[in-house]
Amino acid sequence: MQDITAESIAEFITSHDIPLMATQTKLCIPIIFRMCQKMLHGIKFDEIKVCENLIIDGHHRYLSALTINHKLGKVPTNSTSATEPISWDLVRFVEDDWDTPAKIDYLNELDAKYNKLEIEFVKQITSR
């Protein structure tokens, strides 16, 4: 897998038809990287929540799954009056990691336990 960068994501967005619209203005590149790595190694994720063609919850999961051609489930949900569609080419991708080291460890532990994997394996595949 090529490294996940703002440039590689922008190239992916311009060269692919993305069926669902974003409703979030910024996404975190390190989170996308970790999710891609986990998906490539068969780690299961919750479905994303959608309302018609809008992503309500699961932007990082959705884009991660698309970039590595991974199937991800969708469940219907409601939107609010504050929900606004955003074109993917207007979404900013930031290099700053939104997750603290403690949160990353917590999520890795949850994923390891749920998928019956060794925690060291999950840590290894998600480190850069």
N, C-alpha and C positions, 0 to 999 in steps of 0.2 A: 504494500500500500504506500502510495506517495504521501509525503508529509502534508498535513492539513494546514493550509495557510489562508490568509484573506484572499490572496491572488488565486489559489487553486479553487477556492469556493466560488469566487466571482466568475471564474472560467466555467465551472460546472453549471452555475445558474444561467449564464448566457447561452450555453450550448445544449441545455436540456429543457424540455417542457415540464414544468412543475405544476401538477394538477391542483394542489391546495395552496391557498393564499396565506401569507403570514399575517399575524396581528400583533407582532412584537417587533420593535424597532432595532434592537441589538441582540446579538447572540455571541456566545463565548467560544472562541476557537479551542482552548484546552478541553472544554467539556465535550465538544464535538469529537475531538481526537480520542478521548477516553471512551466515548460511546462507540465510535467506529471500531476501535480495538476490541472492545468487549463483544460487539456484534459479530465481528470476523471470527471470534473464537467460540461462537455459539451461545453466548450468555443471553438469556431471555430478558426482555423489557416489557413494561406495561404498554398497553395500547395508547395511542394518542387520542385526544378528545377533539372532535370536530363538530361544527355547526354548519351545515350545507357544505360550502367549499372553503371554510375558514378553519384554521388551526386555532383552537382555544387553549389547549394545553399539550405541549409536546414538541415544540419547535426544534429543539436540539436533537431529540430522538428521530423526528421526521427527516430532517436534513441529513443526519448521520446515516440513516437507513438508505436514503436515496443515493448518496454518494458511493456507497459500497454495494448497491443493488440488493439490499436485504429487505425481506418482507416484514412489515410491521402492521399490527392490527389497528383498527380505528373503531371508536365507539362514539355514538352521537351524544351531544350535550347541547346546552343552550348557550347563547351569547348574551351579553348585556348591552345596554345602550352605549356603553363606553367602547365596545368592540369596533375597531376600525380596520378594514383590510389594508395591507401594505404590500406593495410590489416587492418581490424578492430583491430586485436590483437596488432598492432603497434601504434594505436592511444593512446595518453596520455590523462587521465582525471584528470583535476586539480580542487582542492578545492577552489582556489581563485575565487571570484566572479568577472566576467568581467564587469558586469553592476554596475553602480553607483546607490546609493539610488534614485537619481533623475530620472535616466533612468528607474528603476524598477517602480517607481510611474507613469511615463509617459506611459509605456507599459500597466500597470494595468488599467490606465484611458482609454486608447484606447480600450482595451479588454472589459472593462465594458460597454463603450458606444456602441461598435459594437454589443455586445451580449445582450444589454438591461438589464444589471445587475447593482446592487448597487456596487459602488466602494469599500465600506467596506467589502462586501462579497469576492470580488476578492483579496483584501489585506489579508483577513483572510486565505483564502485557500492557498496562496502562501508564508505565513510566516512559518518559521521553529520553 
